[in-house]
Amino acid sequence: MVLDVFRKQKSIAVQPELESREIPEGIWSKCGSCSEILLNKDLDKNLKVCLKCGFHFRLTAHERIKFTLDSKSFREMDADVLPVNPFKLTDYENKLTVARSKSSLNEAVVTGEGTIEGFPVVIAVMDAHFMMGSMGTVVGEKITRAVEAAVSGEKPLIIFAASGGARMQEGILSLMQLVKTVEAVARLGDAGQLYISVLTDPTTGGVSASFAALGDIIIAEPDALIGFAGQRVIEQTIRQKLPEGFQSAEFFKQRGFIDSIVPRSELKGTLARLLELHLQGVK
């Protein structure tokens, strides 16, 4: 079920002190951590990381691909696999229409092949801008097909997780994707192919409980929200106050769940080094 307790990033069109001036929309953004007002063009140059405090804004799938893969190397797979409305819910149809319009995507994940500093990979990138990155049947299918492409092509797999959990509008069919993706990743392991899981903000619910947790190497971006249920739900269930930062990437790193926390500016280089080491090990 998609959690509604995530941190929200708010964008504004103008600086408060410049409200009297006519400034086109989309010029400024407000940092979700320190509230600094940032020029979008400067923010884009800095990989959408706050220049003042280092806060990592959420990326769209195509921004992530642009920042990670070599220029013009990406070839998308399964773009024509579209979600259905298995229980004929009118509200779900409306939500899908709005999500497509806002995100310019057909679903909450983009998959394909490309290179990172010349090393070939299969990549899957989830996008929280599409229904909070919730995992329904199409997301599970596309992730599974990406894993199968990595197996058949004998290529490493990289998945960028960003999700609020299973898509409740698809009920049990959504929950079935947990098993489906886990089985696919197991086949990838049997084939001896490297799987790098990158946890971004947020990685929660069924995604955190399935393929996102199964990487041979698990990396997270700084301060990414990671967990299964929401903090308030857990506290109400166990009737205890949880520690500060309980669901942060840093908390998970301290307890051995994550191998490394890597700033976005260093992520491409880190992935390239891991791919090189893997290739040397295979040889």
Kinemage of the C-alpha trace (Angstrom):
@kinemage 1
@onewidth
@group {chain A} dominant
@subgroup {mainchain}
@vectorlist {calphas} color= white
{ca met a 1} P 0.000 0.000 0.000
{ca val a 2} L 1.402 3.405 -0.933
{ca leu a 3} L 2.517 5.310 2.146
{ca asp a 4} L 1.417 8.921 2.521
{ca val a 5} L 3.985 9.992 5.053
{ca phe a 6} L 6.923 10.732 2.825
{ca arg a 7} L 8.823 13.978 2.852
{ca lys a 8} L 7.467 16.343 0.261
{ca gln a 9} L 9.513 18.562 -1.991
{ca lys a 10} L 7.889 21.860 -2.787
{ca ser a 11} L 8.763 23.927 -5.822
{ca ile a 12} L 7.929 27.577 -6.119
{ca ala a 13} L 8.057 29.880 -9.077
{ca val a 14} L 9.511 32.996 -7.438
{ca gln a 15} L 11.631 34.081 -4.512
{ca pro a 16} L 9.497 35.635 -1.778
{ca glu a 17} L 11.414 38.912 -1.880
{ca leu a 18} L 10.940 39.104 -5.652
{ca glu a 19} L 7.202 38.485 -5.761
{ca ser a 20} L 6.527 41.926 -7.233
{ca arg a 21} L 8.622 41.125 -10.299
{ca glu a 22} L 7.316 39.100 -13.190
{ca ile a 23} L 9.401 35.920 -13.335
{ca pro a 24} L 8.420 32.960 -15.547
{ca glu a 25} L 7.316 29.758 -13.853
{ca gly a 26} L 9.930 27.073 -13.349
{ca ile a 27} L 12.806 29.474 -12.695
{ca trp a 28} L 13.241 28.706 -9.002
{ca ser a 29} L 12.936 25.692 -6.698
{ca lys a 30} L 12.861 25.534 -2.924
{ca cys a 31} L 15.087 23.028 -1.136
{ca gly a 32} L 13.048 20.477 0.796
{ca ser a 33} L 15.628 20.453 3.593
{ca cys a 34} L 17.111 23.911 4.184
{ca ser a 35} L 14.452 25.953 2.278
{ca glu a 36} L 17.113 27.650 0.177
{ca ile a 37} L 15.715 29.227 -3.005
{ca leu a 38} L 17.676 27.852 -5.970
{ca leu a 39} L 17.841 28.697 -9.638
{ca asn a 40} L 16.674 25.635 -11.555
{ca lys a 41} L 19.460 25.989 -14.113
{ca asp a 42} L 22.052 25.882 -11.316
{ca leu a 43} L 20.234 22.994 -9.676
{ca asp a 44} L 20.251 21.021 -12.939
{ca lys a 45} L 23.981 21.604 -13.366
{ca asn a 46} L 24.496 20.217 -9.867
{ca leu a 47} L 22.543 17.016 -10.655
{ca lys a 48} L 19.573 18.353 -8.686
{ca val a 49} L 21.463 18.472 -5.419
{ca cys a 50} L 21.031 21.558 -3.228
{ca leu a 51} L 24.082 23.786 -3.549
{ca lys a 52} L 23.749 24.902 0.075
{ca cys a 53} L 23.000 21.777 2.130
{ca gly a 54} L 23.480 18.841 -0.274
{ca phe a 55} L 19.833 17.744 -0.184
{ca his a 56} L 19.102 15.313 -3.038
{ca phe a 57} L 15.953 16.258 -4.941
{ca arg a 58} L 13.963 13.381 -6.389
{ca leu a 59} L 14.759 12.731 -10.045
{ca thr a 60} L 12.537 11.682 -12.890
{ca ala a 61} L 13.448 8.408 -14.578
{ca his a 62} L 14.831 10.196 -17.616
{ca glu a 63} L 16.870 12.612 -15.502
{ca arg a 64} L 18.369 9.610 -13.714
{ca ile a 65} L 19.201 7.953 -17.023
{ca lys a 66} L 20.774 11.158 -18.321
{ca phe a 67} L 22.932 11.572 -15.213
{ca thr a 68} L 23.975 7.901 -15.074
{ca leu a 69} L 24.404 6.483 -18.570
{ca asp a 70} L 26.792 7.572 -21.284
{ca ser a 71} L 25.339 10.107 -23.687
{ca lys a 72} L 23.101 8.593 -26.394
{ca ser a 73} L 23.777 5.040 -25.200
{ca phe a 74} L 20.333 4.327 -23.763
{ca arg a 75} L 17.943 2.084 -25.661
{ca glu a 76} L 14.561 1.691 -23.995
{ca met a 77} L 12.846 -1.675 -23.707
{ca asp a 78} L 9.160 -2.514 -23.307
{ca ala a 79} L 7.947 1.079 -23.572
{ca asp a 80} L 4.677 -0.185 -25.034
{ca val a 81} L 3.747 -2.345 -22.014
{ca leu a 82} L 0.822 -0.425 -20.519
{ca pro a 83} L -1.108 -0.784 -17.255
{ca val a 84} L -4.616 -2.189 -17.221
{ca asn a 85} L -7.441 -1.693 -14.774
{ca pro a 86} L -8.102 -5.260 -13.606
{ca phe a 87} L -10.939 -4.377 -11.240
{ca lys a 88} L -12.510 -1.714 -13.474
{ca leu a 89} L -12.112 1.075 -10.939
{ca thr a 90} L -13.155 4.446 -12.359
{ca asp a 91} L -10.938 6.311 -9.932
{ca tyr a 92} L -7.936 4.227 -10.999
{ca glu a 93} L -8.458 5.152 -14.654
{ca asn a 94} L -8.476 8.807 -13.656
{ca lys a 95} L -5.323 8.421 -11.551
{ca leu a 96} L -3.497 6.736 -14.433
{ca thr a 97} L -4.504 9.526 -16.806
{ca val a 98} L -3.275 12.203 -14.406
{ca ala a 99} L -0.039 10.306 -13.725
{ca arg a 100} L 0.708 9.979 -17.438
{ca ser a 101} L 0.047 13.657 -17.987
{ca lys a 102} L 2.205 14.847 -15.092
{ca ser a 103} L 5.128 12.477 -15.602
{ca ser a 104} L 5.104 11.993 -19.397
{ca leu a 105} L 5.544 8.276 -18.665
{ca asn a 106} L 3.324 5.271 -19.308
{ca glu a 107} L 4.295 3.619 -16.032
{ca ala a 108} L 6.383 4.061 -12.886
{ca val a 109} L 9.515 2.393 -14.278
{ca val a 110} L 11.665 2.844 -17.377
{ca thr a 111} L 13.878 -0.058 -18.468
{ca gly a 112} L 16.507 -0.482 -21.138
{ca glu a 113} L 20.139 -1.024 -22.040
{ca gly a 114} L 23.063 1.359 -22.177
{ca thr a 115} L 26.643 1.913 -21.071
{ca ile a 116} L 28.325 3.489 -18.061
{ca glu a 117} L 31.794 4.729 -18.977
{ca gly a 118} L 31.728 2.158 -21.756
{ca phe a 119} L 30.555 -0.794 -19.647
{ca pro a 120} L 27.300 -2.331 -20.955
{ca val a 121} L 24.432 -2.695 -18.494
{ca val a 122} L 20.729 -3.394 -18.297
{ca ile a 123} L 19.033 -0.696 -16.242
{ca ala a 124} L 15.648 -0.182 -14.610
{ca val a 125} L 14.772 3.214 -13.163
{ca met a 126} L 11.690 3.762 -11.035
{ca asp a 127} L 10.022 7.165 -10.970
{ca ala a 128} L 8.217 8.425 -7.858
{ca his a 129} L 6.473 11.082 -9.953
{ca phe a 130} L 4.178 8.366 -11.388
{ca met a 131} L 1.715 7.365 -8.663
{ca met a 132} L 4.505 7.513 -6.076
{ca gly a 133} L 6.422 4.801 -7.926
{ca ser a 134} L 3.895 2.204 -6.788
{ca met a 135} L 4.474 -1.322 -8.072
{ca gly a 136} L 1.599 -2.809 -10.044
{ca thr a 137} L 1.550 -5.572 -12.607
{ca val a 138} L 3.305 -3.590 -15.328
{ca val a 139} L 6.102 -2.426 -13.043
{ca gly a 140} L 6.643 -6.023 -11.914
{ca glu a 141} L 6.561 -7.258 -15.513
{ca lys a 142} L 9.032 -4.654 -16.767
{ca ile a 143} L 11.419 -5.280 -13.874
{ca thr a 144} L 11.216 -9.026 -14.559
{ca arg a 145} L 11.853 -8.534 -18.281
{ca ala a 146} L 14.861 -6.344 -17.472
{ca val a 147} L 16.271 -9.101 -15.251
{ca glu a 148} L 15.693 -11.652 -18.013
{ca ala a 149} L 17.439 -9.356 -20.525
{ca ala a 150} L 20.448 -9.179 -18.204
{ca val a 151} L 20.521 -12.980 -18.008
{ca ser a 152} L 20.171 -13.576 -21.738
{ca gly a 153} L 22.560 -10.767 -22.661
{ca glu a 154} L 25.067 -11.726 -19.950
{ca lys a 155} L 25.117 -8.145 -18.690
{ca pro a 156} L 25.142 -6.636 -15.208
{ca leu a 157} L 21.833 -5.279 -13.937
{ca ile a 158} L 21.319 -1.963 -12.134
{ca ile a 159} L 17.960 -1.053 -10.624
{ca phe a 160} L 17.217 2.373 -9.166
{ca ala a 161} L 14.400 1.862 -6.678
{ca ala a 162} L 11.972 4.681 -5.854
{ca ser a 163} L 8.593 3.582 -4.601
{ca gly a 164} L 5.847 4.039 -2.058
{ca gly a 165} L 5.025 0.338 -2.194
{ca ala a 166} L 2.533 -1.966 -3.860
{ca arg a 167} L -0.239 -0.377 -5.949
{ca met a 168} L -3.389 -0.849 -3.928
{ca gln a 169} L -5.699 -0.362 -6.938
{ca glu a 170} L -4.434 -3.676 -8.328
{ca gly a 171} L -4.909 -5.604 -5.092
{ca ile a 172} L -3.458 -9.094 -4.887
{ca leu a 173} L -2.115 -8.812 -8.450
{ca ser a 174} L 0.187 -6.089 -7.211
{ca leu a 175} L 1.388 -8.157 -4.245
{ca met a 176} L 2.175 -11.035 -6.607
{ca gln a 177} L 4.899 -8.872 -8.161
{ca leu a 178} L 6.992 -9.261 -5.021
{ca val a 179} L 7.354 -12.982 -5.612
{ca lys a 180} L 7.698 -12.553 -9.364
{ca thr a 181} L 10.602 -10.102 -9.147
{ca val a 182} L 12.350 -12.053 -6.372
{ca glu a 183} L 12.265 -15.233 -8.472
{ca ala a 184} L 13.672 -13.335 -11.455
{ca val a 185} L 16.549 -11.944 -9.376
{ca ala a 186} L 17.284 -15.475 -8.119
{ca arg a 187} L 17.665 -16.634 -11.718
{ca leu a 188} L 20.046 -13.731 -12.344
{ca gly a 189} L 22.161 -14.877 -9.404
{ca asp a 190} L 22.175 -18.438 -10.689
{ca ala a 191} L 23.482 -17.098 -14.007
{ca gly a 192} L 26.379 -15.377 -12.219
{ca gln a 193} L 25.430 -11.868 -13.305
{ca leu a 194} L 26.068 -8.832 -11.102
{ca tyr a 195} L 23.061 -7.009 -9.667
{ca ile a 196} L 23.552 -3.546 -8.164
{ca ser a 197} L 20.569 -2.124 -6.299
{ca val a 198} L 20.494 1.644 -5.799
{ca leu a 199} L 18.027 2.843 -3.177
{ca thr a 200} L 16.739 6.372 -3.689
{ca asp a 201} L 14.189 8.468 -1.845
{ca pro a 202} L 11.787 6.816 -1.114
{ca thr a 203} L 12.269 3.045 -1.223
{ca thr a 204} L 9.454 1.560 0.813
{ca gly a 205} L 6.718 -1.065 1.000
{ca gly a 206} L 6.715 -4.049 -1.321
{ca val a 207} L 9.669 -2.780 -3.354
{ca ser a 208} L 11.898 -2.565 -0.268
{ca ala a 209} L 10.708 -6.062 0.685
{ca ser a 210} L 11.494 -7.625 -2.688
{ca phe a 211} L 14.017 -6.938 -5.451
{ca ala a 212} L 15.427 -3.721 -3.951
{ca ala a 213} L 16.834 -5.644 -0.979
{ca leu a 214} L 18.477 -8.398 -3.041
{ca gly a 215} L 21.351 -6.646 -4.767
{ca asp a 216} L 24.799 -8.219 -4.702
{ca ile a 217} L 25.810 -4.661 -3.874
{ca ile a 218} L 23.330 -2.232 -2.317
{ca ile a 219} L 23.989 1.487 -2.609
{ca ala a 220} L 21.844 4.357 -1.333
{ca glu a 221} L 21.754 8.071 -1.928
{ca pro a 222} L 22.261 10.271 1.156
{ca asp a 223} L 19.283 10.596 3.504
{ca ala a 224} L 17.049 8.408 1.327
{ca leu a 225} L 13.911 7.199 3.081
{ca ile a 226} L 14.027 3.393 3.300
{ca gly a 227} L 11.632 1.071 5.058
{ca phe a 228} L 8.546 -1.096 4.823
{ca ala a 229} L 5.727 0.470 6.818
{ca gly a 230} L 5.472 4.084 7.884
{ca gln a 231} L 7.124 5.152 11.126
{ca arg a 232} L 3.822 6.076 12.799
{ca val a 233} L 2.303 2.706 11.900
{ca ile a 234} L 5.280 0.859 13.401
{ca glu a 235} L 5.220 2.946 16.577
{ca gln a 236} L 1.493 2.333 17.035
{ca thr a 237} L 2.006 -1.397 16.473
{ca ile a 238} L 4.945 -1.963 18.814
{ca arg a 239} L 3.960 0.875 21.201
{ca gln a 240} L 7.488 2.177 21.317
{ca lys a 241} L 9.177 5.348 20.121
{ca leu a 242} L 11.563 4.648 17.268
{ca pro a 243} L 15.104 6.057 17.213
{ca glu a 244} L 15.892 9.284 15.377
{ca gly a 245} L 16.510 8.721 11.687
{ca phe a 246} L 15.118 5.196 11.957
{ca gln a 247} L 14.278 4.931 8.237
{ca ser a 248} L 17.190 6.875 6.760
{ca ala a 249} L 19.874 5.429 4.516
{ca glu a 250} L 22.446 6.312 7.174
{ca phe a 251} L 20.595 4.250 9.809
{ca phe a 252} L 20.514 1.230 7.490
{ca lys a 253} L 24.190 1.674 6.595
{ca gln a 254} L 25.193 1.597 10.272
{ca arg a 255} L 23.385 -1.721 10.647
{ca gly a 256} L 24.887 -3.398 7.606
{ca phe a 257} L 21.860 -3.438 5.324
{ca ile a 258} L 23.495 -1.044 2.847
{ca asp a 259} L 27.019 -1.418 1.535
{ca ser a 260} L 27.635 2.238 0.760
{ca ile a 261} L 26.012 5.669 0.705
{ca val a 262} L 27.145 7.508 -2.388
{ca pro a 263} L 26.439 11.167 -3.228
{ca arg a 264} L 24.868 11.651 -6.645
{ca ser a 265} L 27.949 13.447 -7.964
{ca glu a 266} L 30.029 10.287 -7.323
{ca leu a 267} L 27.468 7.674 -8.295
{ca lys a 268} L 28.293 7.205 -11.972
{ca gly a 269} L 31.994 6.842 -11.234
{ca thr a 270} L 31.289 4.401 -8.404
{ca leu a 271} L 29.080 2.253 -10.626
{ca ala a 272} L 31.746 2.252 -13.349
{ca arg a 273} L 34.412 1.060 -10.893
{ca leu a 274} L 32.149 -1.719 -9.647
{ca leu a 275} L 31.416 -2.820 -13.211
{ca glu a 276} L 35.124 -2.845 -14.004
{ca leu a 277} L 35.916 -4.942 -10.928
{ca his a 278} L 33.151 -7.368 -11.839
{ca leu a 279} L 34.462 -7.702 -15.366
{ca gln a 280} L 37.959 -8.378 -14.080
{ca gly a 281} L 36.586 -11.006 -11.711
{ca val a 282} L 34.690 -12.742 -14.523
{ca lys a 283} L 37.821 -12.873 -16.650
